[in-house]
């Protein structure tokens, strides 16, 4: 599995939903993709990070940083891909989809 597939799989393991992958290659010199996902609770958001850490143990992938642990928006920096996991309320509040609306994207089926 590639990095994107691993991250999406980790989100799905906790019943994450509304997953969108944005192609940032022509827009950002810092990362290639941004993944947005929603969860129903803080516990699920924290579980995503745990699943990622476990999934990376036997790979060359690394987590550079995690921001917002135990909050309604957890950002996981995996170098080439940034994963943002939100509670639904927090995602609606920040509405990043409006910022990225012109970026190439794909919606991942739940």
Secondary structure, 3 states (H helix, E strand, C coil): CCHHHHHHHHHHHCCCEEEEEEECCCCCCCCCEEEEEEECCHHHHHHHHHHHHHHHCCCCCCCCEEECCCCCEEEEECCCEEEEEEEHHHHHHHCHHHHCCCCCEEEECC
